[in-house]
């Protein structure tokens, strides 16, 4: 599913559904399991991209935590 969401066709369908209100079914109860999985995967993909874009903004601080126990050996 992730491969399709990341493909150009998947990105286009995600934009139609998430941004422009295109409906895959007449009612939410008519959605099939693959359609629901696609919509959830598309939303997660979009939220991850937004989070990355926000972390790259100027003034954002990124903390990286590592385990120092590996360095002692």
HTML snippet that shows the backbone in 3Dmol.js (N, CA, C, O; Angstrom):
<script src="https://3Dmol.org/build/3Dmol-min.js"></script>
<div id="view" style="width:600px;height:400px;position:relative"></div>
<script>
const pdb = `
ATOM      1  N   UNK A   1       0.836  -1.191   0.000  1.00  0.00           N
ATOM      2  CA  UNK A   1       0.000   0.000   0.000  1.00  0.00           C
ATOM      3  C   UNK A   1       0.883   1.258   0.000  1.00  0.00           C
ATOM      4  O   UNK A   1       0.593   2.227  -0.701  1.00  0.00           O
ATOM      5  N   UNK A   2       1.962   1.229   0.794  1.00  0.00           N
ATOM      6  CA  UNK A   2       2.828   2.412   0.870  1.00  0.00           C
ATOM      7  C   UNK A   2       3.447   2.732  -0.490  1.00  0.00           C
ATOM      8  O   UNK A   2       3.608   3.898  -0.851  1.00  0.00           O
ATOM      9  N   UNK A   3       3.789   1.688  -1.235  1.00  0.00           N
ATOM     10  CA  UNK A   3       4.395   1.905  -2.552  1.00  0.00           C
ATOM     11  C   UNK A   3       3.411   2.633  -3.468  1.00  0.00           C
ATOM     12  O   UNK A   3       3.799   3.527  -4.220  1.00  0.00           O
ATOM     13  N   UNK A   4       2.128   2.241  -3.399  1.00  0.00           N
ATOM     14  CA  UNK A   4       1.129   2.921  -4.227  1.00  0.00           C
ATOM     15  C   UNK A   4       0.918   4.358  -3.764  1.00  0.00           C
ATOM     16  O   UNK A   4       0.806   5.265  -4.589  1.00  0.00           O
ATOM     17  N   UNK A   5       0.862   4.571  -2.447  1.00  0.00           N
ATOM     18  CA  UNK A   5       0.650   5.927  -1.921  1.00  0.00           C
ATOM     19  C   UNK A   5       1.774   6.851  -2.364  1.00  0.00           C
ATOM     20  O   UNK A   5       1.538   8.028  -2.636  1.00  0.00           O
ATOM     21  N   UNK A   6       3.003   6.326  -2.441  1.00  0.00           N
ATOM     22  CA  UNK A   6       4.154   7.148  -2.825  1.00  0.00           C
ATOM     23  C   UNK A   6       4.270   7.329  -4.343  1.00  0.00           C
ATOM     24  O   UNK A   6       5.001   8.204  -4.806  1.00  0.00           O
ATOM     25  N   UNK A   7       3.554   6.510  -5.115  1.00  0.00           N
ATOM     26  CA  UNK A   7       3.630   6.607  -6.576  1.00  0.00           C
ATOM     27  C   UNK A   7       2.924   7.878  -7.056  1.00  0.00           C
ATOM     28  O   UNK A   7       2.111   8.447  -6.328  1.00  0.00           O
ATOM     29  N   UNK A   8       3.230   8.323  -8.273  1.00  0.00           N
ATOM     30  CA  UNK A   8       2.548   9.519  -8.796  1.00  0.00           C
ATOM     31  C   UNK A   8       1.026   9.363  -8.839  1.00  0.00           C
ATOM     32  O   UNK A   8       0.292  10.306  -8.542  1.00  0.00           O
ATOM     33  N   UNK A   9       0.557   8.171  -9.208  1.00  0.00           N
ATOM     34  CA  UNK A   9      -0.889   7.942  -9.253  1.00  0.00           C
ATOM     35  C   UNK A   9      -1.495   8.005  -7.856  1.00  0.00           C
ATOM     36  O   UNK A   9      -2.575   8.562  -7.662  1.00  0.00           O
ATOM     37  N   UNK A  10      -0.790   7.430  -6.887  1.00  0.00           N
ATOM     38  CA  UNK A  10      -1.265   7.464  -5.507  1.00  0.00           C
ATOM     39  C   UNK A  10      -1.275   8.871  -4.943  1.00  0.00           C
ATOM     40  O   UNK A  10      -2.200   9.248  -4.224  1.00  0.00           O
ATOM     41  N   UNK A  11      -0.247   9.655  -5.266  1.00  0.00           N
ATOM     42  CA  UNK A  11      -0.189  11.041  -4.808  1.00  0.00           C
ATOM     43  C   UNK A  11      -1.321  11.860  -5.421  1.00  0.00           C
ATOM     44  O   UNK A  11      -1.909  12.717  -4.763  1.00  0.00           O
ATOM     45  N   UNK A  12      -1.617  11.583  -6.693  1.00  0.00           N
ATOM     46  CA  UNK A  12      -2.705  12.298  -7.359  1.00  0.00           C
ATOM     47  C   UNK A  12      -4.053  11.946  -6.727  1.00  0.00           C
ATOM     48  O   UNK A  12      -4.863  12.833  -6.457  1.00  0.00           O
ATOM     49  N   UNK A  13      -4.293  10.658  -6.491  1.00  0.00           N
ATOM     50  CA  UNK A  13      -5.548  10.238  -5.874  1.00  0.00           C
ATOM     51  C   UNK A  13      -5.653  10.766  -4.448  1.00  0.00           C
ATOM     52  O   UNK A  13      -6.731  11.172  -4.015  1.00  0.00           O
ATOM     53  N   UNK A  14      -4.539  10.764  -3.717  1.00  0.00           N
ATOM     54  CA  UNK A  14      -4.545  11.298  -2.350  1.00  0.00           C
ATOM     55  C   UNK A  14      -4.883  12.784  -2.355  1.00  0.00           C
ATOM     56  O   UNK A  14      -5.655  13.249  -1.517  1.00  0.00           O
ATOM     57  N   UNK A  15      -4.309  13.529  -3.292  1.00  0.00           N
ATOM     58  CA  UNK A  15      -4.612  14.961  -3.378  1.00  0.00           C
ATOM     59  C   UNK A  15      -6.083  15.184  -3.702  1.00  0.00           C
ATOM     60  O   UNK A  15      -6.720  16.066  -3.128  1.00  0.00           O
ATOM     61  N   UNK A  16      -6.620  14.393  -4.614  1.00  0.00           N
ATOM     62  CA  UNK A  16      -8.040  14.526  -4.953  1.00  0.00           C
ATOM     63  C   UNK A  16      -8.923  14.256  -3.737  1.00  0.00           C
ATOM     64  O   UNK A  16      -9.891  14.976  -3.493  1.00  0.00           O
ATOM     65  N   UNK A  17      -8.584  13.218  -2.980  1.00  0.00           N
ATOM     66  CA  UNK A  17      -9.413  12.840  -1.827  1.00  0.00           C
ATOM     67  C   UNK A  17      -9.214  13.784  -0.642  1.00  0.00           C
ATOM     68  O   UNK A  17     -10.186  14.250  -0.048  1.00  0.00           O
ATOM     69  N   UNK A  18      -7.957  14.064  -0.300  1.00  0.00           N
ATOM     70  CA  UNK A  18      -7.670  14.843   0.910  1.00  0.00           C
ATOM     71  C   UNK A  18      -7.848  16.345   0.699  1.00  0.00           C
ATOM     72  O   UNK A  18      -8.301  17.046   1.603  1.00  0.00           O
ATOM     73  N   UNK A  19      -7.499  16.839  -0.478  1.00  0.00           N
ATOM     74  CA  UNK A  19      -7.518  18.282  -0.707  1.00  0.00           C
ATOM     75  C   UNK A  19      -8.786  18.780  -1.395  1.00  0.00           C
ATOM     76  O   UNK A  19      -9.258  19.884  -1.119  1.00  0.00           O
ATOM     77  N   UNK A  20      -9.327  17.974  -2.278  1.00  0.00           N
ATOM     78  CA  UNK A  20     -10.440  18.449  -3.104  1.00  0.00           C
ATOM     79  C   UNK A  20     -11.766  17.754  -2.828  1.00  0.00           C
ATOM     80  O   UNK A  20     -12.752  18.019  -3.516  1.00  0.00           O
ATOM     81  N   UNK A  21     -11.810  16.872  -1.837  1.00  0.00           N
ATOM     82  CA  UNK A  21     -13.074  16.267  -1.425  1.00  0.00           C
ATOM     83  C   UNK A  21     -13.621  15.200  -2.351  1.00  0.00           C
ATOM     84  O   UNK A  21     -14.809  14.881  -2.291  1.00  0.00           O
ATOM     85  N   UNK A  22     -12.766  14.634  -3.217  1.00  0.00           N
ATOM     86  CA  UNK A  22     -13.220  13.540  -4.076  1.00  0.00           C
ATOM     87  C   UNK A  22     -13.611  12.358  -3.198  1.00  0.00           C
ATOM     88  O   UNK A  22     -12.879  12.003  -2.274  1.00  0.00           O
ATOM     89  N   UNK A  23     -14.749  11.753  -3.479  1.00  0.00           N
ATOM     90  CA  UNK A  23     -15.248  10.645  -2.668  1.00  0.00           C
ATOM     91  C   UNK A  23     -15.053   9.331  -3.413  1.00  0.00           C
ATOM     92  O   UNK A  23     -15.409   9.207  -4.585  1.00  0.00           O
ATOM     93  N   UNK A  24     -14.485   8.357  -2.718  1.00  0.00           N
ATOM     94  CA  UNK A  24     -14.298   7.034  -3.300  1.00  0.00           C
ATOM     95  C   UNK A  24     -15.588   6.222  -3.269  1.00  0.00           C
ATOM     96  O   UNK A  24     -15.715   5.235  -3.993  1.00  0.00           O
ATOM     97  N   UNK A  25     -16.548   6.628  -2.434  1.00  0.00           N
ATOM     98  CA  UNK A  25     -17.831   5.933  -2.319  1.00  0.00           C
ATOM     99  C   UNK A  25     -18.897   6.961  -1.963  1.00  0.00           C
ATOM    100  O   UNK A  25     -18.587   8.062  -1.508  1.00  0.00           O
ATOM    101  N   UNK A  26     -20.145   6.592  -2.175  1.00  0.00           N
ATOM    102  CA  UNK A  26     -21.257   7.509  -1.887  1.00  0.00           C
ATOM    103  C   UNK A  26     -21.382   7.794  -0.397  1.00  0.00           C
ATOM    104  O   UNK A  26     -21.717   8.912  -0.005  1.00  0.00           O
ATOM    105  N   UNK A  27     -21.117   6.801   0.430  1.00  0.00           N
ATOM    106  CA  UNK A  27     -21.211   6.959   1.887  1.00  0.00           C
ATOM    107  C   UNK A  27     -20.029   6.237   2.529  1.00  0.00           C
ATOM    108  O   UNK A  27     -19.506   5.283   1.952  1.00  0.00           O
ATOM    109  N   UNK A  28     -19.603   6.674   3.710  1.00  0.00           N
ATOM    110  CA  UNK A  28     -18.485   6.002   4.377  1.00  0.00           C
ATOM    111  C   UNK A  28     -18.721   4.505   4.589  1.00  0.00           C
ATOM    112  O   UNK A  28     -17.774   3.718   4.571  1.00  0.00           O
ATOM    113  N   UNK A  29     -19.962   4.119   4.786  1.00  0.00           N
ATOM    114  CA  UNK A  29     -20.251   2.694   4.995  1.00  0.00           C
ATOM    115  C   UNK A  29     -20.063   1.877   3.721  1.00  0.00           C
ATOM    116  O   UNK A  29     -19.986   0.650   3.784  1.00  0.00           O
ATOM    117  N   UNK A  30     -19.989   2.535   2.573  1.00  0.00           N
ATOM    118  CA  UNK A  30     -19.792   1.836   1.301  1.00  0.00           C
ATOM    119  C   UNK A  30     -18.321   1.634   0.949  1.00  0.00           C
ATOM    120  O   UNK A  30     -18.014   0.960  -0.035  1.00  0.00           O
ATOM    121  N   UNK A  31     -17.405   2.206   1.734  1.00  0.00           N
ATOM    122  CA  UNK A  31     -15.980   2.056   1.456  1.00  0.00           C
ATOM    123  C   UNK A  31     -15.544   0.610   1.690  1.00  0.00           C
ATOM    124  O   UNK A  31     -15.985  -0.040   2.637  1.00  0.00           O
ATOM    125  N   UNK A  32     -14.678   0.127   0.818  1.00  0.00           N
ATOM    126  CA  UNK A  32     -14.114  -1.208   1.000  1.00  0.00           C
ATOM    127  C   UNK A  32     -12.886  -1.106   1.902  1.00  0.00           C
ATOM    128  O   UNK A  32     -12.360  -0.015   2.122  1.00  0.00           O
ATOM    129  N   UNK A  33     -12.441  -2.229   2.414  1.00  0.00           N
ATOM    130  CA  UNK A  33     -11.258  -2.239   3.288  1.00  0.00           C
ATOM    131  C   UNK A  33     -10.030  -1.680   2.566  1.00  0.00           C
ATOM    132  O   UNK A  33      -9.311  -0.880   3.165  1.00  0.00           O
ATOM    133  N   UNK A  34      -9.747  -2.056   1.306  1.00  0.00           N
ATOM    134  CA  UNK A  34      -8.591  -1.456   0.622  1.00  0.00           C
ATOM    135  C   UNK A  34      -8.710   0.059   0.459  1.00  0.00           C
ATOM    136  O   UNK A  34      -7.705   0.766   0.536  1.00  0.00           O
ATOM    137  N   UNK A  35      -9.917   0.564   0.235  1.00  0.00           N
ATOM    138  CA  UNK A  35     -10.101   2.013   0.121  1.00  0.00           C
ATOM    139  C   UNK A  35      -9.816   2.699   1.453  1.00  0.00           C
ATOM    140  O   UNK A  35      -9.178   3.751   1.491  1.00  0.00           O
ATOM    141  N   UNK A  36     -10.288   2.103   2.539  1.00  0.00           N
ATOM    142  CA  UNK A  36     -10.021   2.659   3.869  1.00  0.00           C
ATOM    143  C   UNK A  36      -8.529   2.629   4.150  1.00  0.00           C
ATOM    144  O   UNK A  36      -7.970   3.606   4.648  1.00  0.00           O
ATOM    145  N   UNK A  37      -7.875   1.506   3.831  1.00  0.00           N
ATOM    146  CA  UNK A  37      -6.429   1.403   4.045  1.00  0.00           C
ATOM    147  C   UNK A  37      -5.680   2.454   3.235  1.00  0.00           C
ATOM    148  O   UNK A  37      -4.716   3.042   3.725  1.00  0.00           O
ATOM    149  N   UNK A  38      -6.117   2.698   1.994  1.00  0.00           N
ATOM    150  CA  UNK A  38      -5.475   3.720   1.178  1.00  0.00           C
ATOM    151  C   UNK A  38      -5.631   5.102   1.802  1.00  0.00           C
ATOM    152  O   UNK A  38      -4.662   5.855   1.901  1.00  0.00           O
ATOM    153  N   UNK A  39      -6.845   5.433   2.221  1.00  0.00           N
ATOM    154  CA  UNK A  39      -7.085   6.764   2.793  1.00  0.00           C
ATOM    155  C   UNK A  39      -6.264   6.979   4.061  1.00  0.00           C
ATOM    156  O   UNK A  39      -5.714   8.060   4.268  1.00  0.00           O
ATOM    157  N   UNK A  40      -6.178   5.959   4.905  1.00  0.00           N
ATOM    158  CA  UNK A  40      -5.379   6.078   6.133  1.00  0.00           C
ATOM    159  C   UNK A  40      -3.901   6.211   5.781  1.00  0.00           C
ATOM    160  O   UNK A  40      -3.208   7.055   6.349  1.00  0.00           O
ATOM    161  N   UNK A  41      -3.410   5.392   4.855  1.00  0.00           N
ATOM    162  CA  UNK A  41      -2.002   5.467   4.454  1.00  0.00           C
ATOM    163  C   UNK A  41      -1.684   6.820   3.822  1.00  0.00           C
ATOM    164  O   UNK A  41      -0.616   7.381   4.066  1.00  0.00           O
ATOM    165  N   UNK A  42      -2.598   7.345   3.017  1.00  0.00           N
ATOM    166  CA  UNK A  42      -2.385   8.654   2.390  1.00  0.00           C
ATOM    167  C   UNK A  42      -2.335   9.757   3.439  1.00  0.00           C
ATOM    168  O   UNK A  42      -1.518  10.673   3.343  1.00  0.00           O
ATOM    169  N   UNK A  43      -3.205   9.672   4.436  1.00  0.00           N
ATOM    170  CA  UNK A  43      -3.211  10.681   5.497  1.00  0.00           C
ATOM    171  C   UNK A  43      -1.935  10.604   6.325  1.00  0.00           C
ATOM    172  O   UNK A  43      -1.352  11.637   6.654  1.00  0.00           O
ATOM    173  N   UNK A  44      -1.496   9.401   6.666  1.00  0.00           N
ATOM    174  CA  UNK A  44      -0.251   9.237   7.424  1.00  0.00           C
ATOM    175  C   UNK A  44       0.921   9.773   6.616  1.00  0.00           C
ATOM    176  O   UNK A  44       1.785  10.461   7.160  1.00  0.00           O
ATOM    177  N   UNK A  45       0.959   9.466   5.329  1.00  0.00           N
ATOM    178  CA  UNK A  45       2.026   9.965   4.463  1.00  0.00           C
ATOM    179  C   UNK A  45       2.045  11.484   4.443  1.00  0.00           C
ATOM    180  O   UNK A  45       3.109  12.097   4.522  1.00  0.00           O
ATOM    181  N   UNK A  46       0.873  12.090   4.337  1.00  0.00           N
ATOM    182  CA  UNK A  46       0.764  13.559   4.321  1.00  0.00           C
ATOM    183  C   UNK A  46       1.243  14.146   5.650  1.00  0.00           C
ATOM    184  O   UNK A  46       1.982  15.131   5.658  1.00  0.00           O
ATOM    185  N   UNK A  47       0.828  13.552   6.773  1.00  0.00           N
ATOM    186  CA  UNK A  47       1.227  14.068   8.085  1.00  0.00           C
ATOM    187  C   UNK A  47       2.731  13.943   8.299  1.00  0.00           C
ATOM    188  O   UNK A  47       3.346  14.825   8.898  1.00  0.00           O
ATOM    189  N   UNK A  48       3.333  12.846   7.811  1.00  0.00           N
ATOM    190  CA  UNK A  48       4.785  12.690   7.920  1.00  0.00           C
ATOM    191  C   UNK A  48       5.509  13.767   7.119  1.00  0.00           C
ATOM    192  O   UNK A  48       6.510  14.316   7.579  1.00  0.00           O
ATOM    193  N   UNK A  49       5.010  14.070   5.926  1.00  0.00           N
ATOM    194  CA  UNK A  49       5.634  15.113   5.102  1.00  0.00           C
ATOM    195  C   UNK A  49       5.507  16.486   5.753  1.00  0.00           C
ATOM    196  O   UNK A  49       6.437  17.291   5.691  1.00  0.00           O
ATOM    197  N   UNK A  50       4.374  16.756   6.372  1.00  0.00           N
ATOM    198  CA  UNK A  50       4.179  18.032   7.066  1.00  0.00           C
ATOM    199  C   UNK A  50       5.130  18.126   8.253  1.00  0.00           C
ATOM    200  O   UNK A  50       5.715  19.181   8.495  1.00  0.00           O
ATOM    201  N   UNK A  51       5.291  17.032   8.996  1.00  0.00           N
ATOM    202  CA  UNK A  51       6.191  17.034  10.152  1.00  0.00           C
ATOM    203  C   UNK A  51       7.632  17.282   9.722  1.00  0.00           C
ATOM    204  O   UNK A  51       8.358  18.023  10.386  1.00  0.00           O
ATOM    205  N   UNK A  52       8.051  16.673   8.624  1.00  0.00           N
ATOM    206  CA  UNK A  52       9.411  16.889   8.119  1.00  0.00           C
ATOM    207  C   UNK A  52       9.577  18.331   7.663  1.00  0.00           C
ATOM    208  O   UNK A  52      10.606  18.949   7.933  1.00  0.00           O
ATOM    209  N   UNK A  53       8.589  18.867   6.984  1.00  0.00           N
ATOM    210  CA  UNK A  53       8.673  20.255   6.514  1.00  0.00           C
ATOM    211  C   UNK A  53       8.755  21.225   7.681  1.00  0.00           C
ATOM    212  O   UNK A  53       9.495  22.208   7.624  1.00  0.00           O
ATOM    213  N   UNK A  54       8.005  20.955   8.731  1.00  0.00           N
ATOM    214  CA  UNK A  54       8.049  21.838   9.900  1.00  0.00           C
ATOM    215  C   UNK A  54       9.381  21.745  10.625  1.00  0.00           C
ATOM    216  O   UNK A  54       9.871  22.746  11.148  1.00  0.00           O
ATOM    217  N   UNK A  55       9.977  20.556  10.664  1.00  0.00           N
ATOM    218  CA  UNK A  55      11.248  20.412  11.366  1.00  0.00           C
ATOM    219  C   UNK A  55      12.382  21.087  10.609  1.00  0.00           C
ATOM    220  O   UNK A  55      13.412  21.411  11.201  1.00  0.00           O
ATOM    221  N   UNK A  56      12.209  21.303   9.311  1.00  0.00           N
ATOM    222  CA  UNK A  56      13.231  21.973   8.506  1.00  0.00           C
ATOM    223  C   UNK A  56      13.110  23.491   8.537  1.00  0.00           C
ATOM    224  O   UNK A  56      13.956  24.187   7.976  1.00  0.00           O
ATOM    225  N   UNK A  57      12.068  24.018   9.186  1.00  0.00           N
ATOM    226  CA  UNK A  57      11.893  25.464   9.253  1.00  0.00           C
ATOM    227  C   UNK A  57      12.995  26.085  10.110  1.00  0.00           C
ATOM    228  O   UNK A  57      13.501  25.456  11.039  1.00  0.00           O
ATOM    229  N   UNK A  58      13.355  27.311   9.789  1.00  0.00           N
ATOM    230  CA  UNK A  58      14.368  27.987  10.586  1.00  0.00           C
ATOM    231  C   UNK A  58      13.835  28.224  11.990  1.00  0.00           C
ATOM    232  O   UNK A  58      12.656  28.521  12.184  1.00  0.00           O
ATOM    233  N   UNK A  59      14.713  28.091  12.947  1.00  0.00           N
ATOM    234  CA  UNK A  59      14.322  28.274  14.340  1.00  0.00           C
ATOM    235  C   UNK A  59      13.908  26.986  15.018  1.00  0.00           C
ATOM    236  O   UNK A  59      13.675  26.972  16.226  1.00  0.00           O
ATOM    237  N   UNK A  60      13.811  25.904  14.264  1.00  0.00           N
ATOM    238  CA  UNK A  60      13.445  24.616  14.852  1.00  0.00           C
ATOM    239  C   UNK A  60      14.699  23.948  15.391  1.00  0.00           C
ATOM    240  O   UNK A  60      15.749  23.969  14.748  1.00  0.00           O
ATOM    241  N   UNK A  61      14.587  23.368  16.548  1.00  0.00           N
ATOM    242  CA  UNK A  61      15.700  22.673  17.170  1.00  0.00           C
ATOM    243  C   UNK A  61      15.436  21.178  17.123  1.00  0.00           C
ATOM    244  O   UNK A  61      14.352  20.718  17.482  1.00  0.00           O
ATOM    245  N   UNK A  62      16.424  20.428  16.682  1.00  0.00           N
ATOM    246  CA  UNK A  62      16.301  18.980  16.620  1.00  0.00           C
ATOM    247  C   UNK A  62      17.214  18.374  17.668  1.00  0.00           C
ATOM    248  O   UNK A  62      18.398  18.706  17.735  1.00  0.00           O
ATOM    249  N   UNK A  63      16.668  17.488  18.484  1.00  0.00           N
ATOM    250  CA  UNK A  63      17.439  16.776  19.488  1.00  0.00           C
ATOM    251  C   UNK A  63      17.653  15.350  19.006  1.00  0.00           C
ATOM    252  O   UNK A  63      16.712  14.688  18.567  1.00  0.00           O
ATOM    253  N   UNK A  64      18.896  14.876  19.089  1.00  0.00           N
ATOM    254  CA  UNK A  64      19.219  13.506  18.714  1.00  0.00           C
ATOM    255  C   UNK A  64      19.767  12.820  19.951  1.00  0.00           C
ATOM    256  O   UNK A  64      20.781  13.238  20.510  1.00  0.00           O
ATOM    257  N   UNK A  65      19.092  11.766  20.371  1.00  0.00           N
ATOM    258  CA  UNK A  65      19.495  11.012  21.546  1.00  0.00           C
ATOM    259  C   UNK A  65      20.184   9.734  21.098  1.00  0.00           C
ATOM    260  O   UNK A  65      19.727   9.062  20.174  1.00  0.00           O
ATOM    261  N   UNK A  66      21.287   9.404  21.760  1.00  0.00           N
ATOM    262  CA  UNK A  66      21.980   8.155  21.447  1.00  0.00           C
ATOM    263  C   UNK A  66      22.396   7.495  22.748  1.00  0.00           C
ATOM    264  O   UNK A  66      22.488   8.139  23.793  1.00  0.00           O
ATOM    265  N   UNK A  67      22.639   6.220  22.663  1.00  0.00           N
ATOM    266  CA  UNK A  67      23.046   5.448  23.831  1.00  0.00           C
ATOM    267  C   UNK A  67      24.564   5.478  23.901  1.00  0.00           C
ATOM    268  O   UNK A  67      25.233   4.967  23.002  1.00  0.00           O
ATOM    269  N   UNK A  68      25.123   6.074  24.962  1.00  0.00           N
ATOM    270  CA  UNK A  68      26.571   6.180  25.110  1.00  0.00           C
ATOM    271  C   UNK A  68      27.207   4.885  25.579  1.00  0.00           C
ATOM    272  O   UNK A  68      28.433   4.780  25.589  1.00  0.00           O
ATOM    273  N   UNK A  69      26.420   3.904  25.965  1.00  0.00           N
ATOM    274  CA  UNK A  69      26.967   2.638  26.446  1.00  0.00           C
ATOM    275  C   UNK A  69      27.768   1.944  25.350  1.00  0.00           C
ATOM    276  O   UNK A  69      28.748   1.261  25.648  1.00  0.00           O
ATOM    277  N   UNK A  70      27.377   2.104  24.106  1.00  0.00           N
ATOM    278  CA  UNK A  70      28.100   1.482  22.996  1.00  0.00           C
ATOM    279  C   UNK A  70      29.474   2.111  22.798  1.00  0.00           C
ATOM    280  O   UNK A  70      30.374   1.453  22.276  1.00  0.00           O
ATOM    281  N   UNK A  71      29.657   3.345  23.193  1.00  0.00           N
ATOM    282  CA  UNK A  71      30.936   4.031  23.012  1.00  0.00           C
ATOM    283  C   UNK A  71      31.985   3.568  24.016  1.00  0.00           C
ATOM    284  O   UNK A  71      33.180   3.670  23.741  1.00  0.00           O
ATOM    285  N   UNK A  72      31.562   3.060  25.177  1.00  0.00           N
ATOM    286  CA  UNK A  72      32.489   2.646  26.224  1.00  0.00           C
ATOM    287  C   UNK A  72      33.186   1.335  25.891  1.00  0.00           C
ATOM    288  O   UNK A  72      34.236   1.041  26.462  1.00  0.00           O
ATOM    289  N   UNK A  73      32.642   0.558  25.001  1.00  0.00           N
ATOM    290  CA  UNK A  73      33.214  -0.763  24.703  1.00  0.00           C
ATOM    291  C   UNK A  73      34.358  -0.696  23.751  1.00  0.00           C
ATOM    292  O   UNK A  73      34.937  -1.726  23.409  1.00  0.00           O
TER     293      UNK A  73
END
`;
const viewer = $3Dmol.createViewer("view");
viewer.addModel(pdb, "pdb");
viewer.setStyle({}, {cartoon: {color: "spectrum"}});
viewer.zoomTo();
viewer.render();
</script>
